[in-house]
Amino acid sequence: MQLYALGLNHSTAPLAIREQMVFHAEKLGVALRELTQTKPVGEAAILSTCNRTELYCSAAEPQEALFWLAEHQSVKPQELKPYLYTLPKEQAVRHAFRVASGLESMVLGEPQILGQMKEAVRQAESAGTLGTLLHKLFQRSFAVAKEVRTNTQIGANVVSMAAASVKLAARIYPSLKDQKILFIGAGEMIELCATHFAAQQPRSIAVANRTLERARVLAHRFNGRAMELRDLPEELHEYDIVVSCTASALPILGKGTVERAIKRRRRRPMFMVDLAVPRDIESEVADMDDVFLYTVDDLGEMVKTGVDARQSAVAQAEAIIETGVGTFLNWLSSRDVVPTIRTLRSHAEEARGEEVQRALRLLARGDDPKQVLEALSHGLTNKLMHAPTQALNNAPAEERAQLADLVSRLYPPRSPR
């Protein structure tokens, strides 16, 4: 069995494909047990988020696991194949370490993925599909991720419009857990913003979109509600934070609509982020006393500073990961000699057992204990030395030197006392 990581993510597959491949937490255990019980897969864990679905497993070869992945999610293998990656052994280890450290995330260095990976491990443990290999892989992944975050600045700065939006909102509201958030649009930027804000565990989330079905898909992912754009005038006052990014050629929210919403809110402040170009929110809204409106230009400088700082930390993170990969591969290769070690110990134990039984018979007969112990030690020594001595004596000339060197390494000369 060999280690594999296979799956798809935001870099290889569009949202429509990623949606089809999501594994919901309540069904994950059943899926893992089905995989390991019906396919030639020894261990398995599934990491499923809105940005990736990845299967980590030990298998003789990954083809069966790939077919299962497609079949279980009711997707034709040929439709899925262009978006999938299959990473064996060293590549799988490096990928796992990079994912845990945030280097494979849509937002470089984001911390949420580490918690999601730990949850995937808990699910696999509960399902009974996590063995020694994957347990070691994930524990090393978590240790490497901790070292990366401790010793680099990979997660210290804002690197996206979404992250900048959250940071600005935190300046307005002491805690985002008490706030209701409205997202206008259902594209990739809104999806990213929703991911960031959802991580703060707000009071509620809603998504408004021209197409209600797309709003429902995104809202469902974050346990929110969906609405059409035409509902905004009657719903806007309910929300403390509004983030908008659509492809509309005209503003979605005019000054009058926002004024009425603020009046119904009894002057409670509203934080608004307009990431659209052209803008979704009329520029005059920024002049209102109880509205904090930020545009894409306002957030631009924060993002630029964060990107520069994090990119300088990537090289450090990569070095830490490579060291971790080397350590793990050394451990992995040591597992290959485990059967040999077991055989060697079995032979030694068999020889020991025979000599002990012989000594016990002599003692029961009344022989001198000292002589019995001498015979025991000589008999055990002879049995243990028989195989290497015979190998040296019978080896062809070209192999004898190598065997002699190996024996000298196994049994180096003892220093005189």
C-alpha beads as a LAMMPS data file, in Angstrom:
LAMMPS data file: protein, C-alpha beads

417 atoms
416 bonds

1 atom types
1 bond types

-500.0 500.0 xlo xhi
-500.0 500.0 ylo yhi
-500.0 500.0 zlo zhi

Masses

1 110.0

Atoms # bond

1 1 1 0.000 0.000 0.000
2 1 1 1.264 3.473 -0.902
3 1 1 0.266 6.937 0.276
4 1 1 -1.826 9.030 -2.127
5 1 1 -3.553 12.405 -2.046
6 1 1 -6.137 12.943 -4.756
7 1 1 -8.864 15.471 -5.341
8 1 1 -9.624 18.921 -6.709
9 1 1 -9.568 22.492 -5.434
10 1 1 -10.280 26.101 -6.347
11 1 1 -7.221 26.170 -8.615
12 1 1 -8.179 23.117 -10.679
13 1 1 -11.984 23.078 -10.741
14 1 1 -14.769 25.663 -11.154
15 1 1 -17.372 26.211 -8.469
16 1 1 -19.982 24.124 -10.316
17 1 1 -17.727 21.056 -10.135
18 1 1 -16.606 21.719 -6.555
19 1 1 -20.231 21.918 -5.447
20 1 1 -20.896 18.421 -6.789
21 1 1 -17.923 16.989 -4.902
22 1 1 -18.725 18.329 -1.413
23 1 1 -19.053 15.711 1.342
24 1 1 -21.386 16.847 4.113
25 1 1 -20.086 16.172 7.621
26 1 1 -23.049 14.058 8.732
27 1 1 -22.473 11.573 5.872
28 1 1 -18.691 11.518 5.877
29 1 1 -18.266 8.572 8.269
30 1 1 -20.536 6.326 6.194
31 1 1 -18.675 7.292 3.021
32 1 1 -15.262 6.523 4.534
33 1 1 -16.362 3.115 5.775
34 1 1 -17.881 2.306 2.393
35 1 1 -14.621 3.191 0.647
36 1 1 -12.355 1.107 2.874
37 1 1 -14.742 -1.865 2.998
38 1 1 -15.560 -2.111 -0.718
39 1 1 -12.342 -0.956 -2.380
40 1 1 -8.673 -1.978 -1.973
41 1 1 -8.002 1.026 0.250
42 1 1 -6.338 0.482 3.631
43 1 1 -6.749 3.897 5.255
44 1 1 -8.731 6.970 4.241
45 1 1 -9.566 10.532 5.274
46 1 1 -11.566 13.128 3.346
47 1 1 -11.016 16.883 3.577
48 1 1 -14.082 18.635 2.154
49 1 1 -14.527 22.427 2.161
50 1 1 -16.084 24.940 -0.222
51 1 1 -12.665 25.306 -1.892
52 1 1 -11.471 21.683 -2.025
53 1 1 -12.379 18.022 -1.782
54 1 1 -9.361 15.807 -1.150
55 1 1 -9.005 12.126 -0.348
56 1 1 -5.892 11.018 1.539
57 1 1 -5.466 7.251 1.466
58 1 1 -3.177 4.245 1.434
59 1 1 -3.803 2.052 -1.584
60 1 1 -2.018 -0.277 -3.977
61 1 1 -2.959 2.136 -6.768
62 1 1 -5.328 5.127 -6.814
63 1 1 -7.586 4.278 -9.763
64 1 1 -10.200 2.458 -7.667
65 1 1 -10.360 5.371 -5.216
66 1 1 -10.804 7.841 -8.080
67 1 1 -13.681 5.833 -9.552
68 1 1 -15.281 5.570 -6.122
69 1 1 -14.986 9.319 -5.587
70 1 1 -16.842 10.024 -8.828
71 1 1 -19.413 7.264 -8.329
72 1 1 -20.216 8.249 -4.751
73 1 1 -20.891 11.851 -5.769
74 1 1 -22.892 10.806 -8.852
75 1 1 -20.431 12.353 -11.279
76 1 1 -19.181 10.627 -14.423
77 1 1 -15.447 9.843 -14.083
78 1 1 -14.679 11.316 -17.516
79 1 1 -16.322 14.594 -16.490
80 1 1 -14.330 14.737 -13.266
81 1 1 -10.949 13.609 -14.597
82 1 1 -9.817 16.964 -16.125
83 1 1 -10.072 18.646 -12.713
84 1 1 -8.457 15.978 -10.549
85 1 1 -4.897 15.688 -9.305
86 1 1 -3.309 12.471 -8.059
87 1 1 -0.236 12.880 -5.875
88 1 1 1.795 9.839 -4.772
89 1 1 4.021 9.471 -1.717
90 1 1 6.450 12.443 -1.506
91 1 1 4.132 14.748 -3.484
92 1 1 1.221 13.754 -1.241
93 1 1 3.233 14.530 1.903
94 1 1 4.351 17.919 0.569
95 1 1 0.790 18.752 -0.500
96 1 1 -0.649 17.881 2.922
97 1 1 1.951 20.073 4.641
98 1 1 1.261 22.971 2.241
99 1 1 -2.504 22.682 2.718
100 1 1 -2.202 22.680 6.516
101 1 1 0.149 25.686 6.388
102 1 1 -2.226 27.725 4.198
103 1 1 0.040 27.778 1.140
104 1 1 -2.572 26.050 -1.041
105 1 1 -5.491 28.236 0.082
106 1 1 -7.385 30.762 -1.995
107 1 1 -6.201 33.269 0.593
108 1 1 -2.496 32.735 1.212
109 1 1 -1.841 31.783 4.832
110 1 1 -5.479 31.731 5.965
111 1 1 -5.867 29.818 9.248
112 1 1 -9.318 28.233 8.792
113 1 1 -8.007 25.311 6.727
114 1 1 -6.028 23.934 9.680
115 1 1 -9.192 23.569 11.750
116 1 1 -10.982 21.988 8.785
117 1 1 -8.160 19.466 8.379
118 1 1 -8.293 18.590 12.082
119 1 1 -12.023 18.002 11.762
120 1 1 -11.380 15.690 8.796
121 1 1 -8.999 13.681 10.988
122 1 1 -11.586 13.449 13.769
123 1 1 -14.162 12.172 11.285
124 1 1 -11.754 9.514 9.969
125 1 1 -10.858 8.438 13.512
126 1 1 -14.558 8.081 14.391
127 1 1 -15.146 6.050 11.223
128 1 1 -12.211 3.769 12.054
129 1 1 -10.416 4.501 8.773
130 1 1 -7.382 6.299 10.159
131 1 1 -4.383 3.993 10.598
132 1 1 -0.742 4.486 11.527
133 1 1 0.272 6.016 8.186
134 1 1 -2.394 8.724 7.957
135 1 1 -2.255 9.424 11.678
136 1 1 1.456 10.149 11.364
137 1 1 0.929 12.205 8.189
138 1 1 -1.664 14.493 9.749
139 1 1 0.153 14.890 13.066
140 1 1 3.265 15.939 11.158
141 1 1 1.112 18.252 9.004
142 1 1 -0.196 20.003 12.106
143 1 1 3.303 20.271 13.588
144 1 1 4.706 21.748 10.361
145 1 1 1.797 24.210 10.101
146 1 1 2.418 25.347 13.679
147 1 1 6.109 25.866 12.948
148 1 1 5.294 27.837 9.785
149 1 1 2.886 30.137 11.630
150 1 1 5.212 30.525 14.602
151 1 1 8.403 31.246 12.676
152 1 1 7.133 33.170 9.639
153 1 1 4.790 36.070 8.925
154 1 1 2.659 33.990 6.547
155 1 1 -0.557 34.759 8.424
156 1 1 0.227 38.137 9.928
157 1 1 -1.037 40.499 7.242
158 1 1 -4.187 41.134 5.228
159 1 1 -3.815 39.730 1.697
160 1 1 -7.226 40.020 0.048
161 1 1 -10.152 42.342 -0.325
162 1 1 -12.181 39.862 1.709
163 1 1 -9.718 39.813 4.600
164 1 1 -9.407 43.593 4.466
165 1 1 -13.197 43.873 4.676
166 1 1 -13.288 41.790 7.842
167 1 1 -10.467 43.800 9.378
168 1 1 -12.249 47.089 8.667
169 1 1 -15.553 45.763 10.000
170 1 1 -13.811 44.821 13.231
171 1 1 -12.899 48.485 13.679
172 1 1 -16.573 49.427 13.587
173 1 1 -18.009 46.571 15.647
174 1 1 -16.296 45.193 18.788
175 1 1 -17.563 41.698 17.914
176 1 1 -18.853 40.417 14.581
177 1 1 -20.711 37.640 16.410
178 1 1 -23.559 40.058 17.113
179 1 1 -23.886 41.335 13.550
180 1 1 -26.159 40.363 10.661
181 1 1 -24.386 40.300 7.278
182 1 1 -25.809 40.683 3.777
183 1 1 -23.871 39.714 0.656
184 1 1 -25.053 41.093 -2.674
185 1 1 -23.992 38.906 -5.608
186 1 1 -22.971 35.248 -5.798
187 1 1 -19.661 35.253 -7.658
188 1 1 -16.198 34.174 -6.547
189 1 1 -15.422 37.437 -4.728
190 1 1 -18.611 37.234 -2.673
191 1 1 -17.914 33.560 -1.987
192 1 1 -14.472 34.494 -0.659
193 1 1 -15.877 37.332 1.451
194 1 1 -18.554 35.046 2.851
195 1 1 -15.876 32.508 3.798
196 1 1 -13.936 35.156 5.731
197 1 1 -16.933 36.657 7.488
198 1 1 -18.435 33.248 8.289
199 1 1 -15.227 32.355 10.108
200 1 1 -16.085 35.140 12.589
201 1 1 -19.372 33.355 13.423
202 1 1 -21.754 36.283 12.802
203 1 1 -25.318 36.298 14.061
204 1 1 -26.724 35.568 10.594
205 1 1 -25.845 35.617 6.882
206 1 1 -27.986 36.354 3.840
207 1 1 -27.260 36.389 0.111
208 1 1 -29.113 38.544 -2.408
209 1 1 -28.707 37.854 -6.123
210 1 1 -30.481 38.481 -9.385
211 1 1 -30.841 34.707 -9.813
212 1 1 -32.443 33.279 -6.687
213 1 1 -31.130 29.748 -7.252
214 1 1 -27.489 30.898 -7.208
215 1 1 -28.177 32.854 -4.044
216 1 1 -29.634 29.726 -2.453
217 1 1 -26.585 27.615 -3.339
218 1 1 -24.170 30.062 -1.720
219 1 1 -26.417 30.813 1.270
220 1 1 -26.857 27.103 1.975
221 1 1 -23.093 26.664 2.272
222 1 1 -23.018 29.147 5.152
223 1 1 -26.377 28.257 6.725
224 1 1 -27.829 31.554 5.515
225 1 1 -30.967 32.705 3.715
226 1 1 -31.384 33.782 0.097
227 1 1 -33.315 36.625 -1.507
228 1 1 -33.722 38.346 -4.855
229 1 1 -32.317 41.804 -5.544
230 1 1 -35.819 43.225 -5.759
231 1 1 -36.286 42.404 -2.061
232 1 1 -33.425 44.678 -0.964
233 1 1 -35.438 47.889 -0.303
234 1 1 -37.617 46.052 2.243
235 1 1 -34.810 43.931 3.761
236 1 1 -31.761 46.219 3.841
237 1 1 -32.456 47.754 7.270
238 1 1 -32.105 44.334 8.921
239 1 1 -28.374 44.116 8.205
240 1 1 -25.416 45.689 9.984
241 1 1 -22.832 44.758 7.361
242 1 1 -23.359 44.804 3.591
243 1 1 -20.812 43.499 1.078
244 1 1 -21.601 43.892 -2.608
245 1 1 -19.917 42.693 -5.791
246 1 1 -22.025 42.193 -8.915
247 1 1 -21.521 42.676 -12.633
248 1 1 -24.309 45.263 -12.843
249 1 1 -23.706 48.251 -15.083
250 1 1 -25.853 50.435 -12.778
251 1 1 -25.850 50.857 -8.978
252 1 1 -27.782 48.228 -7.014
253 1 1 -28.237 50.484 -3.964
254 1 1 -29.013 54.164 -4.331
255 1 1 -28.701 56.855 -1.686
256 1 1 -32.461 56.976 -1.141
257 1 1 -32.714 53.254 -0.429
258 1 1 -29.874 53.407 2.094
259 1 1 -31.352 56.547 3.750
260 1 1 -34.650 54.758 4.320
261 1 1 -32.837 51.728 5.720
262 1 1 -30.821 53.881 8.164
263 1 1 -33.990 55.631 9.294
264 1 1 -35.657 52.289 10.038
265 1 1 -32.488 51.229 11.909
266 1 1 -32.938 54.295 14.168
267 1 1 -29.539 55.615 13.136
268 1 1 -27.632 52.464 14.091
269 1 1 -24.489 52.455 11.924
270 1 1 -24.147 50.318 8.817
271 1 1 -20.813 49.090 7.447
272 1 1 -20.765 48.713 3.655
273 1 1 -18.126 47.377 1.272
274 1 1 -18.480 47.891 -2.483
275 1 1 -16.049 45.637 -4.372
276 1 1 -17.712 46.093 -7.767
277 1 1 -16.375 47.977 -10.772
278 1 1 -18.518 49.834 -11.826
279 1 1 -19.758 50.452 -8.288
280 1 1 -22.864 48.775 -6.881
281 1 1 -23.489 51.459 -4.261
282 1 1 -23.947 55.120 -5.232
283 1 1 -20.928 57.178 -4.168
284 1 1 -23.162 59.704 -2.347
285 1 1 -23.886 57.043 0.293
286 1 1 -20.377 57.650 1.667
287 1 1 -21.449 61.152 2.755
288 1 1 -24.084 59.806 5.162
289 1 1 -23.258 60.133 8.866
290 1 1 -24.287 56.623 9.920
291 1 1 -22.775 54.728 6.994
292 1 1 -19.163 53.529 6.700
293 1 1 -18.681 52.830 2.998
294 1 1 -15.439 51.441 1.569
295 1 1 -14.701 50.851 -2.107
296 1 1 -12.200 48.627 -3.852
297 1 1 -9.729 51.530 -3.955
298 1 1 -10.002 52.046 -0.198
299 1 1 -9.064 48.443 0.460
300 1 1 -6.341 48.308 -2.184
301 1 1 -3.488 49.661 -0.098
302 1 1 -4.193 47.324 2.799
303 1 1 -4.080 44.367 0.440
304 1 1 -0.856 45.483 -1.276
305 1 1 0.973 45.824 2.029
306 1 1 -0.231 42.430 3.191
307 1 1 0.683 40.627 -0.024
308 1 1 4.240 41.980 0.017
309 1 1 4.709 40.930 3.641
310 1 1 3.298 37.441 3.165
311 1 1 5.156 36.721 -0.064
312 1 1 8.433 37.401 1.712
313 1 1 7.446 34.700 4.220
314 1 1 6.649 32.059 1.579
315 1 1 10.295 31.110 1.050
316 1 1 10.710 30.574 4.800
317 1 1 7.558 28.478 4.909
318 1 1 8.710 26.388 1.952
319 1 1 12.028 25.666 3.679
320 1 1 10.235 24.514 6.839
321 1 1 7.932 22.303 4.769
322 1 1 10.827 20.695 2.850
323 1 1 12.555 19.833 6.112
324 1 1 9.318 18.292 7.364
325 1 1 8.884 16.304 4.139
326 1 1 12.394 14.876 4.482
327 1 1 11.757 13.836 8.096
328 1 1 8.462 12.173 7.206
329 1 1 9.940 10.309 4.222
330 1 1 12.702 8.970 6.468
331 1 1 10.038 7.647 8.820
332 1 1 8.099 6.231 5.867
333 1 1 11.123 4.404 4.484
334 1 1 11.889 2.955 7.920
335 1 1 8.474 1.247 7.799
336 1 1 9.697 -0.804 4.807
337 1 1 12.149 -2.711 7.017
338 1 1 9.589 -3.492 9.714
339 1 1 8.832 -6.989 8.260
340 1 1 12.580 -7.750 8.183
341 1 1 12.979 -6.640 11.790
342 1 1 10.018 -8.773 12.837
343 1 1 11.515 -11.824 11.091
344 1 1 14.883 -11.208 12.715
345 1 1 13.331 -10.915 16.164
346 1 1 11.221 -14.019 15.534
347 1 1 14.334 -16.064 14.737
348 1 1 16.081 -14.756 17.856
349 1 1 13.049 -15.483 20.023
350 1 1 12.810 -19.014 18.620
351 1 1 16.482 -19.654 19.445
352 1 1 16.050 -18.214 22.934
353 1 1 12.997 -20.376 23.594
354 1 1 14.777 -23.562 22.539
355 1 1 17.797 -22.876 24.742
356 1 1 15.675 -21.944 27.766
357 1 1 13.657 -25.155 27.455
358 1 1 16.886 -27.166 27.196
359 1 1 18.302 -25.425 30.303
360 1 1 15.128 -26.085 32.292
361 1 1 15.315 -29.796 31.468
362 1 1 18.947 -29.942 32.645
363 1 1 18.102 -28.130 35.880
364 1 1 15.193 -30.478 36.503
365 1 1 17.616 -33.396 36.044
366 1 1 19.793 -31.955 38.780
367 1 1 22.730 -30.661 36.689
368 1 1 25.024 -27.993 38.130
369 1 1 23.284 -24.586 37.611
370 1 1 26.589 -22.923 36.704
371 1 1 27.237 -25.449 33.949
372 1 1 23.651 -25.120 32.746
373 1 1 24.021 -21.327 32.456
374 1 1 27.312 -21.741 30.588
375 1 1 25.651 -24.188 28.190
376 1 1 22.687 -21.824 27.753
377 1 1 24.887 -18.869 26.851
378 1 1 27.036 -20.897 24.437
379 1 1 24.031 -22.480 22.764
380 1 1 22.283 -19.108 22.309
381 1 1 25.448 -17.492 20.960
382 1 1 25.973 -20.293 18.456
383 1 1 22.390 -20.127 17.200
384 1 1 22.427 -16.323 16.822
385 1 1 25.792 -16.325 15.047
386 1 1 25.066 -19.256 12.759
387 1 1 23.238 -17.359 10.013
388 1 1 25.703 -14.415 9.609
389 1 1 28.715 -16.743 9.882
390 1 1 27.306 -19.101 7.261
391 1 1 26.482 -16.146 4.966
392 1 1 30.089 -14.901 5.189
393 1 1 31.578 -18.332 4.551
394 1 1 29.330 -19.178 1.611
395 1 1 29.178 -15.764 -0.068
396 1 1 30.828 -15.338 -3.498
397 1 1 34.065 -13.379 -3.421
398 1 1 32.455 -10.243 -4.884
399 1 1 29.795 -10.178 -2.127
400 1 1 31.979 -11.199 0.814
401 1 1 33.572 -7.757 1.245
402 1 1 30.140 -6.085 1.345
403 1 1 28.880 -8.589 3.907
404 1 1 32.005 -8.139 6.019
405 1 1 31.503 -4.364 5.952
406 1 1 27.848 -4.792 6.929
407 1 1 28.760 -7.087 9.842
408 1 1 31.376 -4.627 11.082
409 1 1 28.723 -1.904 11.067
410 1 1 26.240 -4.108 12.909
411 1 1 28.825 -5.266 15.424
412 1 1 31.484 -2.549 15.781
413 1 1 34.581 -3.450 17.855
414 1 1 33.997 -2.853 21.542
415 1 1 36.283 -0.444 23.340
416 1 1 38.488 -2.099 25.987
417 1 1 37.197 -1.517 29.532

Bonds

1 1 1 2
2 1 2 3
3 1 3 4
4 1 4 5
5 1 5 6
6 1 6 7
7 1 7 8
8 1 8 9
9 1 9 10
10 1 10 11
11 1 11 12
12 1 12 13
13 1 13 14
14 1 14 15
15 1 15 16
16 1 16 17
17 1 17 18
18 1 18 19
19 1 19 20
20 1 20 21
21 1 21 22
22 1 22 23
23 1 23 24
24 1 24 25
25 1 25 26
26 1 26 27
27 1 27 28
28 1 28 29
29 1 29 30
30 1 30 31
31 1 31 32
32 1 32 33
33 1 33 34
34 1 34 35
35 1 35 36
36 1 36 37
37 1 37 38
38 1 38 39
39 1 39 40
40 1 40 41
41 1 41 42
42 1 42 43
43 1 43 44
44 1 44 45
45 1 45 46
46 1 46 47
47 1 47 48
48 1 48 49
49 1 49 50
50 1 50 51
51 1 51 52
52 1 52 53
53 1 53 54
54 1 54 55
55 1 55 56
56 1 56 57
57 1 57 58
58 1 58 59
59 1 59 60
60 1 60 61
61 1 61 62
62 1 62 63
63 1 63 64
64 1 64 65
65 1 65 66
66 1 66 67
67 1 67 68
68 1 68 69
69 1 69 70
70 1 70 71
71 1 71 72
72 1 72 73
73 1 73 74
74 1 74 75
75 1 75 76
76 1 76 77
77 1 77 78
78 1 78 79
79 1 79 80
80 1 80 81
81 1 81 82
82 1 82 83
83 1 83 84
84 1 84 85
85 1 85 86
86 1 86 87
87 1 87 88
88 1 88 89
89 1 89 90
90 1 90 91
91 1 91 92
92 1 92 93
93 1 93 94
94 1 94 95
95 1 95 96
96 1 96 97
97 1 97 98
98 1 98 99
99 1 99 100
100 1 100 101
101 1 101 102
102 1 102 103
103 1 103 104
104 1 104 105
105 1 105 106
106 1 106 107
107 1 107 108
108 1 108 109
109 1 109 110
110 1 110 111
111 1 111 112
112 1 112 113
113 1 113 114
114 1 114 115
115 1 115 116
116 1 116 117
117 1 117 118
118 1 118 119
119 1 119 120
120 1 120 121
121 1 121 122
122 1 122 123
123 1 123 124
124 1 124 125
125 1 125 126
126 1 126 127
127 1 127 128
128 1 128 129
129 1 129 130
130 1 130 131
131 1 131 132
132 1 132 133
133 1 133 134
134 1 134 135
135 1 135 136
136 1 136 137
137 1 137 138
138 1 138 139
139 1 139 140
140 1 140 141
141 1 141 142
142 1 142 143
143 1 143 144
144 1 144 145
145 1 145 146
146 1 146 147
147 1 147 148
148 1 148 149
149 1 149 150
150 1 150 151
151 1 151 152
152 1 152 153
153 1 153 154
154 1 154 155
155 1 155 156
156 1 156 157
157 1 157 158
158 1 158 159
159 1 159 160
160 1 160 161
161 1 161 162
162 1 162 163
163 1 163 164
164 1 164 165
165 1 165 166
166 1 166 167
167 1 167 168
168 1 168 169
169 1 169 170
170 1 170 171
171 1 171 172
172 1 172 173
173 1 173 174
174 1 174 175
175 1 175 176
176 1 176 177
177 1 177 178
178 1 178 179
179 1 179 180
180 1 180 181
181 1 181 182
182 1 182 183
183 1 183 184
184 1 184 185
185 1 185 186
186 1 186 187
187 1 187 188
188 1 188 189
189 1 189 190
190 1 190 191
191 1 191 192
192 1 192 193
193 1 193 194
194 1 194 195
195 1 195 196
196 1 196 197
197 1 197 198
198 1 198 199
199 1 199 200
200 1 200 201
201 1 201 202
202 1 202 203
203 1 203 204
204 1 204 205
205 1 205 206
206 1 206 207
207 1 207 208
208 1 208 209
209 1 209 210
210 1 210 211
211 1 211 212
212 1 212 213
213 1 213 214
214 1 214 215
215 1 215 216
216 1 216 217
217 1 217 218
218 1 218 219
219 1 219 220
220 1 220 221
221 1 221 222
222 1 222 223
223 1 223 224
224 1 224 225
225 1 225 226
226 1 226 227
227 1 227 228
228 1 228 229
229 1 229 230
230 1 230 231
231 1 231 232
232 1 232 233
233 1 233 234
234 1 234 235
235 1 235 236
236 1 236 237
237 1 237 238
238 1 238 239
239 1 239 240
240 1 240 241
241 1 241 242
242 1 242 243
243 1 243 244
244 1 244 245
245 1 245 246
246 1 246 247
247 1 247 248
248 1 248 249
249 1 249 250
250 1 250 251
251 1 251 252
252 1 252 253
253 1 253 254
254 1 254 255
255 1 255 256
256 1 256 257
257 1 257 258
258 1 258 259
259 1 259 260
260 1 260 261
261 1 261 262
262 1 262 263
263 1 263 264
264 1 264 265
265 1 265 266
266 1 266 267
267 1 267 268
268 1 268 269
269 1 269 270
270 1 270 271
271 1 271 272
272 1 272 273
273 1 273 274
274 1 274 275
275 1 275 276
276 1 276 277
277 1 277 278
278 1 278 279
279 1 279 280
280 1 280 281
281 1 281 282
282 1 282 283
283 1 283 284
284 1 284 285
285 1 285 286
286 1 286 287
287 1 287 288
288 1 288 289
289 1 289 290
290 1 290 291
291 1 291 292
292 1 292 293
293 1 293 294
294 1 294 295
295 1 295 296
296 1 296 297
297 1 297 298
298 1 298 299
299 1 299 300
300 1 300 301
301 1 301 302
302 1 302 303
303 1 303 304
304 1 304 305
305 1 305 306
306 1 306 307
307 1 307 308
308 1 308 309
309 1 309 310
310 1 310 311
311 1 311 312
312 1 312 313
313 1 313 314
314 1 314 315
315 1 315 316
316 1 316 317
317 1 317 318
318 1 318 319
319 1 319 320
320 1 320 321
321 1 321 322
322 1 322 323
323 1 323 324
324 1 324 325
325 1 325 326
326 1 326 327
327 1 327 328
328 1 328 329
329 1 329 330
330 1 330 331
331 1 331 332
332 1 332 333
333 1 333 334
334 1 334 335
335 1 335 336
336 1 336 337
337 1 337 338
338 1 338 339
339 1 339 340
340 1 340 341
341 1 341 342
342 1 342 343
343 1 343 344
344 1 344 345
345 1 345 346
346 1 346 347
347 1 347 348
348 1 348 349
349 1 349 350
350 1 350 351
351 1 351 352
352 1 352 353
353 1 353 354
354 1 354 355
355 1 355 356
356 1 356 357
357 1 357 358
358 1 358 359
359 1 359 360
360 1 360 361
361 1 361 362
362 1 362 363
363 1 363 364
364 1 364 365
365 1 365 366
366 1 366 367
367 1 367 368
368 1 368 369
369 1 369 370
370 1 370 371
371 1 371 372
372 1 372 373
373 1 373 374
374 1 374 375
375 1 375 376
376 1 376 377
377 1 377 378
378 1 378 379
379 1 379 380
380 1 380 381
381 1 381 382
382 1 382 383
383 1 383 384
384 1 384 385
385 1 385 386
386 1 386 387
387 1 387 388
388 1 388 389
389 1 389 390
390 1 390 391
391 1 391 392
392 1 392 393
393 1 393 394
394 1 394 395
395 1 395 396
396 1 396 397
397 1 397 398
398 1 398 399
399 1 399 400
400 1 400 401
401 1 401 402
402 1 402 403
403 1 403 404
404 1 404 405
405 1 405 406
406 1 406 407
407 1 407 408
408 1 408 409
409 1 409 410
410 1 410 411
411 1 411 412
412 1 412 413
413 1 413 414
414 1 414 415
415 1 415 416
416 1 416 417
